[in-house]
């Protein structure tokens, strides 16, 4: 059986990237897995085992129609059984077009809590995406979501018009990485956040909360790991708040999980998350967590037992919880131990994520079986 993924991740074309490794693992269960995705100039088609990559090098304005046309050509040329879209938005529209009036079945992956009110508020584009998702899901033959939060919100909003959804989380290794030391510093207590630096991550709220923390504990530090469009604005905000000596930007780090092990606490201020990979990674690293109520919070990591919660955009509440961690070592120990155990149990419940994903796609095709790698 041949399948096609419609993606929006240029890292697919990086040989040793995590997403490339995941796709290679999925491909082991099929005759071939084809992937069409936007790519930078100069990237060419290639075959990696049973994984066949089809780059689309076009500007954003024409990206969706070109993706759709390319995907449809692949469906016909390779007798694709299932087209799986990375999201129900732009990629979903391209995948839907590729399957129309063909035997190919449409499979949709949902990694974002797009029915969250915060998602809609983020931009006009996101409002359009919500309506796009409704259309795409209407035609879908199968849907995979990464958390029960997403499953429940979709079922509540759309009822039975959406086909059966399978909850298969993002693949996470339970193997703890080697501890990576933070850059030399004199901080007595170090907070960390690992995130794409985008507006929906609300890193500025963490800065506002951290200012309040510094009033009581001026020797605290905050390490920010990640890159994104908000990098420069956040650096300017740090200067405005006059906390340059206490905030360290580390940029993108492949060893982020190892760095987490060296922090005393982890902070997440996201407005919405589909899953919250960094929360699971922080829990596995044994770091006490202060977070908003997003992603797998409430289903894997329970408030009060595993994590401390604060409302989105409530910097004062965030600061109170951060200060609790500085002052209460026993609380830190309890949260760390409980969250680590909860995360490990969660991962053990999905022992072979690539096989689960492959079986889900095979089910959409109607075969219900996959070839063992």
C-alpha positions as CSV (number, residue, x, y, z in Angstrom):
1,X,0.0,0.0,0.0
2,X,1.3,3.5,-1.0
3,X,0.4,6.5,1.1
4,X,1.0,10.2,0.8
5,X,1.6,12.8,3.5
6,X,0.9,16.4,2.8
7,X,3.1,18.4,5.1
8,X,4.3,21.9,5.9
9,X,7.6,21.1,7.5
10,X,10.8,21.9,5.6
11,X,12.8,19.8,8.1
12,X,11.6,16.7,6.2
13,X,14.3,17.5,3.7
14,X,17.0,17.4,6.4
15,X,18.4,13.9,6.5
16,X,19.0,13.6,10.3
17,X,16.0,15.6,11.5
18,X,13.5,14.2,14.0
19,X,10.6,14.4,11.5
20,X,12.6,12.6,8.8
21,X,13.3,9.8,11.3
22,X,9.6,9.6,12.2
23,X,8.6,9.4,8.5
24,X,11.2,6.7,7.9
25,X,9.7,4.7,10.7
26,X,6.2,5.0,9.3
27,X,7.4,4.0,5.8
28,X,8.7,0.7,7.2
29,X,5.1,-0.5,7.4
30,X,4.0,0.3,3.9
31,X,5.1,-0.3,0.3
32,X,6.1,3.3,0.1
33,X,5.4,6.6,1.8
34,X,5.4,9.7,-0.3
35,X,5.6,13.2,1.2
36,X,4.9,16.5,-0.5
37,X,5.9,19.6,1.4
38,X,7.1,23.2,0.8
39,X,10.9,23.5,0.7
40,X,13.6,26.0,0.1
41,X,15.1,26.8,-3.3
42,X,17.5,24.1,-4.5
43,X,15.9,21.2,-2.7
44,X,15.2,18.3,-5.0
45,X,13.1,15.1,-4.9
46,X,14.9,12.2,-3.2
47,X,14.2,8.7,-2.0
48,X,15.3,7.5,1.5
49,X,14.5,3.8,1.7
50,X,10.8,3.5,1.2
51,X,10.3,7.2,1.9
52,X,9.9,9.4,-1.3
53,X,10.2,13.1,-0.8
54,X,8.6,15.6,-3.2
55,X,9.6,19.3,-2.5
56,X,7.4,22.2,-3.6
57,X,9.4,25.4,-4.1
58,X,6.8,28.2,-4.5
59,X,5.9,31.4,-2.6
60,X,3.2,31.4,0.1
61,X,0.6,33.0,-2.2
62,X,0.4,30.0,-4.5
63,X,1.6,27.4,-2.1
64,X,-1.8,25.7,-1.4
65,X,-2.8,25.3,-5.1
66,X,0.6,24.0,-6.1
67,X,0.7,21.6,-3.1
68,X,-2.8,20.4,-4.1
69,X,-1.9,19.9,-7.8
70,X,1.3,18.1,-6.9
71,X,-0.4,15.9,-4.4
72,X,-3.1,15.0,-6.9
73,X,-0.5,14.1,-9.5
74,X,1.2,11.8,-7.0
75,X,-2.1,10.1,-6.1
76,X,-2.7,9.1,-9.7
77,X,1.0,8.3,-10.6
78,X,1.6,6.0,-7.6
79,X,-1.9,4.7,-6.9
80,X,-2.0,6.2,-3.4
81,X,-4.4,4.5,-1.0
82,X,-4.5,7.2,1.7
83,X,-3.6,10.9,1.7
84,X,-2.8,12.1,5.2
85,X,-2.7,15.9,5.9
86,X,-0.6,17.3,8.7
87,X,-3.4,19.7,9.6
88,X,-7.1,20.4,8.6
89,X,-6.1,23.9,7.3
90,X,-4.0,24.6,4.2
91,X,-2.6,21.1,4.1
92,X,-6.0,19.7,4.6
93,X,-7.4,21.6,1.7
94,X,-4.6,20.4,-0.5
95,X,-5.1,16.8,0.6
96,X,-8.9,17.1,0.1
97,X,-8.4,18.3,-3.5
98,X,-6.0,15.4,-4.1
99,X,-8.5,12.8,-3.1
100,X,-11.6,14.2,-4.9
101,X,-13.1,11.7,-7.4
102,X,-10.3,9.2,-6.8
103,X,-10.2,6.0,-4.8
104,X,-7.8,7.5,-2.3
105,X,-9.1,8.1,1.2
106,X,-8.6,11.3,3.2
107,X,-6.9,11.1,6.6
108,X,-6.5,14.3,8.8
109,X,-4.0,14.8,11.6
110,X,-4.8,17.4,14.2
111,X,-2.0,18.7,16.4
112,X,-3.5,22.0,17.4
113,X,-6.4,22.9,19.7
114,X,-7.9,25.0,17.0
115,X,-11.3,25.3,18.7
116,X,-9.8,27.1,21.6
117,X,-11.1,30.7,21.9
118,X,-7.4,31.8,22.1
119,X,-6.6,30.2,18.7
120,X,-9.4,32.2,17.1
121,X,-8.3,35.5,18.8
122,X,-4.7,35.1,17.6
123,X,-5.3,36.2,14.0
124,X,-7.8,36.7,11.2
125,X,-6.1,33.8,9.4
126,X,-6.9,31.5,12.3
127,X,-10.5,32.4,12.1
128,X,-10.5,31.4,8.4
129,X,-8.7,28.2,9.4
130,X,-11.5,27.2,11.8
131,X,-14.0,27.4,8.9
132,X,-11.6,25.5,6.6
133,X,-11.2,22.8,9.2
134,X,-15.0,22.3,9.3
135,X,-15.1,21.7,5.6
136,X,-12.1,19.4,5.6
137,X,-13.3,17.3,8.5
138,X,-16.7,16.9,6.8
139,X,-15.0,15.0,4.0
140,X,-12.4,13.1,6.1
141,X,-12.5,9.3,6.2
142,X,-10.4,9.2,9.4
143,X,-8.9,11.6,12.0
144,X,-6.0,11.3,14.3
145,X,-5.7,13.7,17.2
146,X,-2.8,14.0,19.6
147,X,-4.7,14.5,22.9
148,X,-8.1,13.9,24.5
149,X,-8.5,17.6,24.8
150,X,-8.7,18.0,21.1
151,X,-10.9,14.9,20.7
152,X,-13.4,16.2,23.2
153,X,-13.5,19.7,21.8
154,X,-14.1,18.5,18.2
155,X,-16.8,16.0,19.3
156,X,-18.5,18.7,21.4
157,X,-18.4,21.2,18.5
158,X,-19.2,19.0,15.5
159,X,-20.9,16.0,17.0
160,X,-21.1,12.9,14.8
161,X,-20.4,14.7,11.5
162,X,-16.7,14.0,12.2
163,X,-15.6,10.4,11.7
164,X,-14.1,8.3,14.5
165,X,-11.0,9.9,16.0
166,X,-8.0,8.1,17.3
167,X,-5.9,9.6,20.0
168,X,-2.2,8.9,19.3
169,X,0.2,11.4,20.9
170,X,3.4,12.7,19.6
171,X,6.3,10.3,19.8
172,X,8.5,11.0,22.8
173,X,11.5,9.0,24.0
174,X,11.3,8.0,27.6
175,X,15.1,7.7,27.7
176,X,16.5,10.5,29.7
177,X,19.2,12.5,27.9
178,X,22.6,13.4,29.5
179,X,22.5,16.4,31.7
180,X,23.6,19.5,29.9
181,X,24.9,22.3,32.1
182,X,23.5,25.8,31.7
183,X,25.9,28.6,30.8
184,X,28.0,29.8,33.7
185,X,25.8,32.0,36.0
186,X,25.3,33.2,39.6
187,X,21.6,32.5,39.7
188,X,20.4,30.9,42.9
189,X,17.2,29.6,41.2
190,X,16.9,29.1,37.4
191,X,13.6,29.0,35.5
192,X,13.5,27.8,31.9
193,X,11.1,27.8,29.0
194,X,11.6,25.9,25.7
195,X,9.4,27.1,22.9
196,X,9.0,28.5,19.5
197,X,9.1,32.3,20.1
198,X,5.7,33.1,18.6
199,X,2.9,35.2,19.9
200,X,0.6,32.3,20.9
201,X,3.3,31.1,23.3
202,X,2.9,34.3,25.4
203,X,6.6,34.4,26.4
204,X,6.1,38.1,27.2
205,X,3.7,37.0,30.0
206,X,6.6,35.0,31.5
207,X,8.8,38.1,31.4
208,X,6.1,40.1,33.2
209,X,5.7,37.4,35.8
210,X,9.5,37.1,36.2
211,X,9.8,40.9,37.0
212,X,7.5,40.3,39.9
213,X,9.6,37.3,41.0
214,X,12.8,39.4,40.9
215,X,11.3,41.9,43.3
216,X,11.5,39.3,46.0
217,X,14.3,37.1,44.7
218,X,16.7,39.3,42.7
219,X,19.1,36.4,42.2
220,X,16.7,34.3,40.1
221,X,17.4,33.6,36.5
222,X,15.3,32.8,33.4
223,X,16.6,30.9,30.4
224,X,14.7,31.1,27.1
225,X,15.4,28.3,24.6
226,X,14.0,28.6,21.1
227,X,13.8,30.8,18.0
228,X,10.9,32.6,16.2
229,X,9.4,35.8,15.0
230,X,9.1,37.2,18.6
231,X,12.8,36.9,19.3
232,X,13.7,40.5,18.7
233,X,10.6,42.0,20.3
234,X,11.2,39.8,23.4
235,X,14.8,41.0,23.6
236,X,13.6,44.6,23.4
237,X,11.0,43.9,26.2
238,X,13.8,42.5,28.4
239,X,15.7,45.8,28.0
240,X,12.6,47.8,28.7
241,X,12.1,45.9,31.9
242,X,15.7,46.3,32.8
243,X,16.2,42.6,33.5
244,X,19.0,41.8,31.0
245,X,21.3,40.5,33.7
246,X,18.7,37.9,34.7
247,X,17.3,36.7,31.4
248,X,19.4,34.6,29.0
249,X,18.3,33.8,25.4
250,X,19.9,30.5,24.3
251,X,18.4,30.3,20.8
252,X,17.6,26.9,19.2
253,X,19.2,24.1,21.1
254,X,19.2,20.4,19.9
255,X,20.1,19.5,23.5
256,X,17.1,21.3,25.1
257,X,16.0,18.2,27.0
258,X,19.4,18.0,28.6
259,X,19.3,21.6,29.5
260,X,16.0,21.1,31.2
261,X,17.7,18.8,33.7
262,X,19.8,21.7,34.9
263,X,17.0,24.1,35.6
264,X,15.2,24.3,38.9
265,X,11.7,24.9,37.3
266,X,10.0,25.0,34.0
267,X,7.4,27.7,32.9
268,X,4.9,27.5,30.1
269,X,2.5,30.4,29.3
270,X,1.0,29.2,26.0
271,X,-2.5,30.3,25.2
272,X,-3.3,27.0,23.5
273,X,-1.5,23.7,22.7
274,X,-2.7,20.5,21.1
275,X,-0.3,18.3,23.0
276,X,2.5,20.2,24.8
277,X,5.6,18.2,24.0
278,X,7.9,20.5,26.1
279,X,5.7,19.8,29.1
280,X,6.2,16.0,28.8
281,X,9.9,16.5,28.3
282,X,10.2,18.8,31.3
283,X,8.2,16.2,33.4
284,X,10.6,13.4,32.2
285,X,13.5,15.6,33.2
286,X,12.2,15.8,36.7
287,X,11.7,19.6,36.7
288,X,8.7,21.1,38.6
289,X,6.3,22.8,36.2
290,X,4.3,26.0,36.3
291,X,1.9,26.2,33.3
292,X,-1.4,27.3,31.8
293,X,-4.2,24.8,31.3
294,X,-3.3,23.6,27.8
295,X,-2.5,20.4,25.9
296,X,-2.1,17.3,28.0
297,X,-2.6,19.2,31.3
298,X,-5.6,17.6,33.0
299,X,-5.3,14.3,31.2
300,X,-1.7,13.4,31.8
301,X,-0.3,16.0,34.1
302,X,-2.9,16.8,36.8
303,X,-3.1,20.3,38.4
304,X,-2.0,20.4,42.0
305,X,-0.5,16.9,41.9
306,X,1.9,17.1,38.9
307,X,1.9,20.8,37.9
308,X,1.0,24.3,39.2
309,X,-1.5,26.2,37.1
310,X,-2.2,29.9,36.3
311,X,-4.7,31.5,33.9
312,X,-3.5,32.6,30.4
313,X,-2.2,36.2,30.5
314,X,-2.3,36.4,34.3
315,X,1.3,37.3,35.1
316,X,0.6,38.0,38.8
317,X,-0.8,34.5,39.2
318,X,2.2,33.0,37.3
319,X,4.6,34.9,39.6
320,X,2.9,33.6,42.7
321,X,3.3,30.0,41.6
322,X,6.9,30.6,40.5
323,X,7.7,32.1,43.9
324,X,6.1,29.1,45.6
325,X,8.6,26.9,43.9
326,X,11.5,29.0,45.1
327,X,10.3,28.9,48.6
328,X,9.0,25.4,49.0
329,X,11.5,22.7,48.3
330,X,9.2,20.0,49.4
331,X,6.6,21.2,46.8
332,X,9.2,21.1,44.1
333,X,10.2,17.5,45.0
334,X,6.6,16.3,45.1
335,X,5.7,17.9,41.7
336,X,8.9,16.6,40.1
337,X,8.3,13.0,41.2
338,X,4.6,12.9,40.4
339,X,5.0,14.5,37.0
340,X,7.9,12.3,36.0
341,X,5.9,9.2,36.9
342,X,2.8,10.4,35.1
343,X,4.8,11.2,32.0
344,X,6.5,7.8,32.0
345,X,3.2,6.0,32.5
346,X,1.7,8.0,29.6
347,X,4.5,7.1,27.2
348,X,4.4,3.5,28.2
349,X,0.7,3.5,27.2
350,X,1.8,4.1,23.6
351,X,4.8,1.7,23.3
352,X,5.2,1.8,19.5
353,X,3.9,5.1,18.2
354,X,5.0,4.6,14.5
355,X,3.1,1.3,14.4
356,X,0.0,2.9,15.9
357,X,0.1,5.7,13.4
358,X,0.6,3.3,10.5
359,X,-2.2,1.1,11.8
360,X,-4.5,4.1,12.0
361,X,-3.8,5.0,8.4
362,X,-4.2,1.4,7.2
363,X,-7.6,1.4,9.0
364,X,-8.7,4.4,7.0
365,X,-7.7,2.6,3.8
366,X,-10.0,-0.3,4.8
367,X,-7.3,-2.9,5.0
368,X,-6.9,-2.8,8.8
369,X,-3.5,-4.5,8.5
370,X,0.1,-3.3,8.1
371,X,3.3,-5.0,7.0
372,X,5.7,-5.6,9.8
373,X,9.0,-3.8,9.2
